[in-house]
Amino acid sequence: MRVALLTTTQHGHLNPYVPVVNALRAAGGDVTLLLLSADGGMLDDKRRQALGTTPVHLIGKVEMAPWSDDPAKIGAMLQASPVADQTTDALRATAPDFVLVDSLPVTASAMVGTEASGIPYGMIWANLGGVCPREHRRGRWAYDEQVGDYLTRHGVRWSTRTHSARSPILNLMPTIPALIGNDGVTDDGGQLIGLPGAAGTRGDEVAFAGLDRIEPGRPVVYVSFGTIFYRRPDLLRTVITGAAATGAQVIAAVGDLAEDLALPDDVLTAPYLPQREVLERADVFVTHGGYNSVAESIRAATPMLVIPLAVDQPVQAHFVGSAGFGTALAPADVTAQAVTDAVTDLLDPTRDHRARLRAAQPECGDSAARTAELVLDTAGTPRREEKR
């Protein structure tokens, strides 16, 4: 069974799909990875190695900046994009039996190209956008309306309940009931498949000797705003200072900003950290709310302070707070004292954040293995024509 997986080069999207590709191959699938270069990004050596012999094709380019610019420009940009035709051409050249498309606004043109190819396709999400009710997406409505209009005009289904695209045959939501609760949209054609980040090597792990410097008995606060959104030195400095004021040992991923932050000597920093390993040692995680980070924190049963900075991060912040897995602060509300107060609350065992996270562990599952199972089962079933 030949399967193509289509996503972008962004770490937050490519990272969770490396295990999916490998799970599909382990289950007997013949897999090809189709990539859209986001802001000129490429497949780095670590991820190339983690993918083994999987063929990889770069099919086009997308830019992230327009998605924070004037939303009125989005429809025209999508319509003019060559990505739809490039995707159709790539799919006809590689001739998979089934395509799994990463569902996010920036891949909308690729969805149109996939629809035009005539090849059966499913959709998978790398965040909670596919289960988020529209009332929690008000900040993105103007963009969503442009995307929805573009997609429906080209035959791709659109859920008005979640403001996201839908496949007619398979929609995979990488989440669990304990996280989305009664607020998540679970009756709109989607299947919950567990969380990303199951045990096993992902391919981008690094070493960090600083873990040996943690003082026994001292609480640990881990701070990371990911690989894209970290470049906010004033915000990062304020967060780290506020967390350190609790008396906790702070470990922070700071990219190339270490010299700009002027931090206390006992704050442990590195450009990039082995996140899953650090989370196993941490008592609190201060995060921007990228979904991989949220999922890995849940797996580690580490309470979160979410400071959502852009795109889907407010959605994750909402669900983390409503599930009782942590709390959130809007960036405009971040002060050192506000961070100190929030971290102090999360460190308080009587607040039960960690207990709720531990209770969710049986639900976490292995989303990569479940995805492989559902994709190969669906791809092996003759497609039924449905009325649109």
HELIX and SHEET records of a PDB file:
HELIX    1   1 HIS A   11  ALA A   26  1                                  16    
HELIX    2   2 ASP A   45  ALA A   50  1                                   6    
HELIX    3   3 ALA A   65  SER A   68  5                                   4    
HELIX    4   4 PRO A   71  LYS A   73  5                                   3    
HELIX    5   5 ILE A   74  ALA A   80  1                                   7    
HELIX    6   6 VAL A   83  THR A   94  1                                  12    
HELIX    7   7 PRO A  105  THR A  107  5                                   3    
HELIX    8   8 ALA A  108  SER A  117  1                                  10    
HELIX    9   9 ARG A  134  ARG A  140  5                                   7    
HELIX   10  10 TRP A  141  ARG A  153  1                                  13    
HELIX   11  11 PRO A  177  ILE A  180  1                                   4    
HELIX   12  12 GLY A  181  ASP A  183  5                                   3    
HELIX   13  13 ALA A  209  ARG A  213  5                                   5    
HELIX   14  14 PRO A  233  ALA A  244  1                                  12    
HELIX   15  15 ALA A  258  LEU A  261  1                                   4    
HELIX   16  16 GLN A  275  ARG A  281  1                                   7    
HELIX   17  17 TYR A  291  ARG A  299  1                                   9    
HELIX   18  18 GLN A  313  ALA A  323  1                                  11    
HELIX   19  19 PRO A  331  ASP A  333  5                                   3    
HELIX   20  20 ALA A  336  LEU A  347  1                                  12    
HELIX   21  21 PRO A  349  ARG A  351  5                                   3    
HELIX   22  22 HIS A  353  ALA A  359  1                                   7    
HELIX   23  23 GLN A  361  GLU A  363  5                                   3    
HELIX   24  24 SER A  367  ALA A  379  1                                  13    
SHEET    1   A 7 VAL A  56  VAL A  62  0                                        
SHEET    2   A 7 ASP A  30  ALA A  38  1                                        
SHEET    3   A 7 ARG A   2  THR A   8  1                                        
SHEET    4   A 7 PHE A  98  ASP A 102  1                                        
SHEET    5   A 7 TYR A 121  ILE A 124  1                                        
SHEET    6   A 7 ASN A 171  MET A 173  1                                        
SHEET    7   A 7 GLN A 191  LEU A 192  1                                        
SHEET    1   B 2 ARG A 157  SER A 159  0                                        
SHEET    2   B 2 SER A 164  ARG A 166 -1                                        
SHEET    1   C 6 LEU A 268  ALA A 270  0                                        
SHEET    2   C 6 GLN A 249  ALA A 253  1                                        
SHEET    3   C 6 VAL A 220  SER A 224  1                                        
SHEET    4   C 6 VAL A 284  THR A 287  1                                        
SHEET    5   C 6 MET A 304  VAL A 306  1                                        
SHEET    6   C 6 GLY A 326  ALA A 328  1                                        
END                                                                             
